[in-house]
Amino acid sequence: HSTARATACLLAHVVSDAGLQEQLRAEPELIAVAVEETIRLHTPLRWFARTAREDAQVGDTTVRAGQRVMLLYAGANRDPAHFAEPEAFRLDRPKSNDHLAFGWGIHRCVGMPLAQLEIRVAVEELLARADRVSPDGEISWTSSTEPRHIPVRLG
């Protein structure tokens, strides 16, 4: 489900932004960057819970051993201390893949490379099928910020 959600979010960007679509057609190597920016901005797995194994200090908060903590990946991926203009979709973002959308370290999702490939190929195939992909109505979104329906016109 998370790969489908991320794919839909990127397709919504591509369909809604003719300039982005033109740029990706002219520079297809940027599709991989667009994938990373999408999963940063629209983090498919927004949070995860963990149990602290030992006491830890996180900023001004002490987390005690045995306490449950919620890792809000979506919030971290929009941290203005780490990402300039965190709410913007930017293909020129330095370290575009420096996000937590797939976790981090030993907890990084083993399916990450496959998900990135599937999302990239979906955009490549869409762009290969038509010279222009344009909206054919309003994109409807779920309450959890993922596209439910993306009406398009292929030209």
C-alpha positions in Angstrom: 0.0 0.0 0.0 2.8 2.4 0.8 4.3 2.1 -2.7 0.9 2.6 -4.3 0.4 5.7 -2.2 3.7 7.2 -3.1 3.2 6.4 -6.8 -0.2 8.1 -6.7 1.2 11.2 -5.0 4.0 11.5 -7.6 1.5 11.0 -10.5 -0.7 13.7 -9.0 2.3 16.1 -9.1 3.2 15.1 -12.7 -0.4 15.5 -13.9 -1.0 18.8 -12.1 2.3 20.6 -13.0 2.9 20.9 -16.8 6.3 22.4 -16.1 7.4 19.5 -14.0 6.2 17.1 -16.7 8.2 18.9 -19.3 11.3 18.9 -17.1 11.0 15.2 -16.5 10.6 14.5 -20.2 13.6 16.7 -21.0 15.7 15.2 -18.2 14.5 11.7 -17.4 17.3 11.2 -14.9 15.3 13.6 -12.7 12.5 11.1 -12.3 14.5 9.3 -9.6 15.0 12.6 -7.8 11.2 13.3 -8.1 10.6 9.9 -6.5 12.8 10.8 -3.5 11.2 14.2 -3.2 7.7 12.7 -3.3 8.4 10.1 -0.7 9.9 12.8 1.5 7.0 15.2 1.1 4.2 12.6 1.0 5.8 10.0 3.3 3.9 6.8 2.6 4.5 5.2 6.0 3.9 8.3 8.3 4.8 6.8 11.7 6.1 3.8 13.4 6.1 2.8 17.1 9.1 1.5 19.1 9.8 0.6 22.7 12.8 2.1 24.3 15.3 -0.6 25.5 17.1 1.8 27.8 16.8 5.3 29.0 17.6 7.9 26.4 17.6 11.7 26.2 15.9 13.1 23.1 16.3 16.9 23.2 14.7 18.1 26.4 12.8 14.8 26.9 13.9 11.7 28.8 12.5 8.5 27.3 12.5 5.7 29.9 13.3 2.1 29.2 10.0 0.3 28.4 8.2 3.5 27.2 6.6 3.4 23.8 7.6 6.2 21.4 6.1 7.2 18.1 8.5 7.9 15.3 6.8 10.5 13.1 8.6 10.0 9.9 6.3 12.4 8.0 7.2 15.2 10.5 10.9 14.5 10.4 10.7 14.6 6.6 9.3 18.2 6.8 11.8 19.4 9.5 12.8 23.0 8.4 16.1 22.6 10.3 17.0 19.8 7.8 15.1 20.7 4.7 14.9 24.2 3.2 11.3 25.0 2.2 10.1 21.6 3.6 6.5 22.0 2.2 7.7 22.6 -1.3 8.3 19.9 -4.0 11.8 20.7 -5.3 13.9 18.7 -7.8 16.9 20.8 -6.9 16.9 19.9 -3.2 20.4 19.0 -1.9 20.5 15.4 -0.6 17.0 14.7 -1.8 17.3 11.1 -0.6 18.2 12.2 3.0 14.8 11.4 4.4 13.3 8.8 6.8 10.4 7.6 4.5 11.8 4.1 4.5 13.2 4.2 8.1 16.9 4.4 8.9 19.8 2.2 9.8 19.0 -1.4 10.7 15.3 -0.5 10.5 15.4 0.7 6.9 12.9 -1.1 4.8 14.5 -4.0 2.8 11.9 -3.3 0.0 13.1 0.3 -0.5 15.0 -0.3 -3.8 12.0 -2.2 -5.2 9.6 0.6 -4.2 11.8 3.3 -5.7 12.0 1.3 -8.9 8.3 0.7 -9.1 7.5 4.3 -8.6 10.1 5.5 -11.1 8.9 3.0 -13.8 5.3 4.1 -13.3 6.2 7.7 -14.2 8.4 6.6 -17.0 5.7 4.5 -18.5 3.1 7.2 -18.1 5.3 9.8 -19.9 6.1 7.3 -22.6 2.4 6.6 -23.4 1.5 10.2 -24.3 3.1 13.4 -25.4 1.0 15.2 -22.8 -0.8 14.1 -19.7 -3.2 16.7 -18.4 -5.9 16.8 -15.7 -9.4 15.9 -16.8 -11.1 17.2 -13.6 -10.2 17.6 -10.0 -8.0 15.2 -8.2 -9.8 13.8 -5.2 -7.8 13.2 -2.0 -8.5 11.0 1.0 -8.4 12.4 4.4 -4.9 10.9 4.8 -3.4 13.1 2.0 -3.2 10.5 -0.7 -4.9 10.8 -4.1 -8.1 8.7 -4.4 -8.8 9.5 -8.0 -6.6 11.2 -10.6 -8.6 12.0 -13.8 -6.3 12.5 -16.7 -6.4 13.1 -20.4 -3.7 11.6 -22.6 -2.7 13.7 -25.6 
